[in-house]
Amino acid sequence: MTGEELPTGGGPVGAGRAADASPEGSALGSALGAERLAAATAAMRQHTDHGWEQVRGEVVAAAMRAFRPSTPVRAVHGAGSFTVASERVVAQVRRALDPLPDASADAVRLATGEDDRLERVTVSVVAAYGSPLLGVADEVRRRTAAALEALLGVEALGSAAEAVVEVDVHIGGVEVDPRRL
């Protein structure tokens, strides 16, 4: 149907009945079209497709997984206080732990206080089989503290990051093949 044809009685114009070209006929056709549109809209609004509700939930869940708001972490520099995204802090800690020959970071979790000051970092690592686990944990703790001081500033963490911010190390697994670390 083109834009000039009006629905009448069940078929397009010219299918048995000619359109009235007068202004009254045009207004009548517009009113009839508006009524049909309103009726169709009302019918569609009452129809609920249960499959759509399921898809909607899946779409919302996917969007929530994709959008992860980053928690602000307070940092202090000589010029003043500022915030750093928690994702940036996690990336800095991971980068500091990448060169470890006998362990790799599996997960890095941050905990901040009410004032957005970093209070605790939990690092889960996978260690190479046969490596001294206490030595691995100490090195992870030292490198994590150094990365935090470099990014957030000594003022944000206190005199020493290890003393003010708790750095917990969790050995989450042991890997026999060091190439898989």
C-alpha positions as CSV (number, residue, x, y, z in Angstrom):
1,M,0.0,0.0,0.0
2,T,1.4,3.4,-0.9
3,G,1.0,6.5,1.2
4,E,-1.9,7.8,-0.9
5,E,-4.1,4.7,-0.5
6,L,-6.4,4.5,2.5
7,P,-7.7,1.3,3.9
8,T,-11.5,0.8,3.3
9,G,-13.7,-2.0,4.3
10,G,-10.9,-4.6,4.3
11,G,-9.0,-3.9,1.1
12,P,-6.8,-1.2,-0.5
13,V,-8.3,1.6,-2.5
14,G,-9.2,0.5,-6.0
15,A,-10.1,-3.1,-4.9
16,G,-13.8,-2.5,-5.5
17,R,-14.4,1.0,-4.0
18,A,-13.0,4.3,-5.1
19,A,-11.5,6.8,-2.6
20,D,-13.3,10.0,-1.9
21,A,-11.0,12.8,-3.0
22,S,-12.9,15.4,-1.0
23,P,-11.5,17.0,2.2
24,E,-14.2,15.3,4.2
25,G,-13.3,11.9,2.8
26,S,-9.7,12.5,3.5
27,A,-10.4,13.4,7.2
28,L,-12.7,10.4,7.5
29,G,-10.0,8.1,6.2
30,S,-7.4,9.6,8.6
31,A,-9.8,9.1,11.5
32,L,-10.5,5.5,10.5
33,G,-6.7,4.9,10.1
34,A,-6.0,6.4,13.5
35,E,-8.7,4.2,15.1
36,R,-7.3,1.1,13.6
37,L,-3.8,2.1,14.6
38,A,-4.9,2.7,18.2
39,A,-6.7,-0.7,18.3
40,A,-3.7,-2.5,16.9
41,T,-1.4,-0.7,19.4
42,A,-3.7,-1.7,22.3
43,A,-3.8,-5.3,21.2
44,M,0.0,-5.5,20.9
45,R,0.5,-3.9,24.3
46,Q,-1.7,-6.6,25.9
47,H,0.2,-9.4,24.2
48,T,3.2,-10.6,26.2
49,D,5.6,-13.0,24.5
50,H,7.2,-15.1,27.3
51,G,10.2,-15.7,25.1
52,W,10.8,-12.0,24.9
53,E,10.9,-11.8,28.7
54,Q,13.5,-14.5,28.8
55,V,15.6,-12.8,26.2
56,R,15.3,-9.5,28.0
57,G,16.7,-11.1,31.2
58,E,19.6,-12.5,29.2
59,V,20.3,-9.2,27.5
60,V,20.3,-7.3,30.9
61,A,22.6,-10.0,32.4
62,A,25.1,-9.6,29.4
63,A,25.0,-5.8,29.8
64,M,25.7,-6.1,33.5
65,R,28.7,-8.3,32.8
66,A,30.0,-5.9,30.2
67,F,29.5,-2.8,32.3
68,R,31.5,-3.1,35.6
69,P,31.6,0.2,37.4
70,S,35.0,0.8,38.8
71,T,35.4,1.6,42.5
72,P,37.4,4.8,43.1
73,V,40.6,4.4,45.1
74,R,42.0,7.4,46.9
75,A,45.6,8.5,46.0
76,V,47.7,11.4,47.2
77,H,50.3,13.3,45.2
78,G,52.4,16.3,46.2
79,A,49.8,18.5,44.4
80,G,46.9,17.0,46.3
81,S,44.4,14.1,46.5
82,F,42.8,12.4,43.6
83,T,41.1,9.1,42.8
84,V,42.3,6.2,40.6
85,A,39.9,3.6,39.1
86,S,40.2,0.2,40.9
87,E,40.7,-1.5,37.5
88,R,43.8,0.6,37.0
89,V,45.2,-0.4,40.5
90,V,44.5,-4.1,39.7
91,A,46.3,-3.8,36.3
92,Q,49.3,-2.1,38.0
93,V,49.6,-5.0,40.6
94,R,49.3,-7.6,37.8
95,R,52.0,-5.9,35.8
96,A,54.3,-5.8,38.8
97,L,53.7,-9.6,39.4
98,D,54.2,-10.6,35.7
99,P,58.0,-11.0,35.9
100,L,57.8,-13.5,38.8
101,P,59.5,-16.7,37.6
102,D,57.8,-19.1,40.0
103,A,54.2,-17.7,40.3
104,S,51.5,-15.9,38.4
105,A,48.6,-13.7,39.6
106,D,45.3,-15.5,39.3
107,A,43.1,-12.8,40.8
108,V,43.6,-9.4,42.5
109,R,40.9,-8.0,44.8
110,L,40.8,-4.6,46.5
111,A,38.9,-3.5,49.6
112,T,38.4,0.2,50.3
113,G,37.1,2.1,53.3
114,E,34.3,4.7,53.4
115,D,36.8,7.4,52.4
116,D,37.9,5.4,49.4
117,R,41.2,4.7,51.0
118,L,42.7,1.3,50.1
119,E,42.6,-1.0,53.1
120,R,43.3,-4.5,51.8
121,V,44.6,-6.2,48.7
122,T,44.1,-9.9,48.2
123,V,46.3,-11.5,45.6
124,S,45.6,-15.1,44.5
125,V,48.5,-16.8,42.8
126,V,49.4,-20.0,41.1
127,A,52.9,-21.2,42.2
128,A,55.3,-23.4,40.4
129,Y,55.6,-26.9,41.9
130,G,58.6,-27.1,44.2
131,S,59.0,-23.4,44.8
132,P,59.2,-22.3,48.4
133,L,55.6,-21.0,49.0
134,L,56.6,-18.6,51.9
135,G,59.2,-17.0,49.7
136,V,56.7,-16.7,46.8
137,A,54.2,-15.1,49.2
138,D,56.8,-12.6,50.5
139,E,57.9,-11.6,47.0
140,V,54.2,-11.2,45.9
141,R,53.6,-9.0,49.0
142,R,56.7,-6.9,48.4
143,R,56.0,-6.3,44.7
144,T,52.4,-5.5,45.4
145,A,53.3,-2.9,48.0
146,A,55.8,-1.3,45.7
147,A,53.3,-1.1,42.9
148,L,50.7,0.5,45.2
149,E,53.2,3.0,46.5
150,A,54.2,3.9,42.9
151,L,50.6,4.4,41.7
152,L,48.8,5.8,44.8
153,G,51.6,7.6,46.5
154,V,53.2,7.0,49.9
155,E,51.0,9.6,51.5
156,A,47.9,7.7,50.5
157,L,49.2,4.5,52.1
158,G,51.1,5.7,55.1
159,S,54.8,5.4,55.7
160,A,55.0,1.9,54.2
161,A,52.3,0.2,52.1
162,E,52.9,-3.2,53.8
163,A,52.3,-1.7,57.2
164,V,49.1,0.3,56.4
165,V,47.5,-1.7,53.6
166,E,47.0,-5.4,54.3
167,V,48.4,-7.5,51.4
168,D,47.0,-11.0,51.7
169,V,48.5,-13.7,49.4
170,H,46.5,-16.7,48.6
171,I,48.2,-19.7,47.0
172,G,45.3,-20.8,44.8
173,G,47.1,-23.6,43.0
174,V,50.3,-25.3,42.1
175,E,51.4,-25.8,38.5
176,V,53.8,-28.6,37.6
177,D,54.7,-27.1,34.2
178,P,56.3,-23.6,34.8
179,R,55.5,-22.6,31.2
180,R,51.8,-22.6,32.1
181,L,52.3,-19.9,34.7
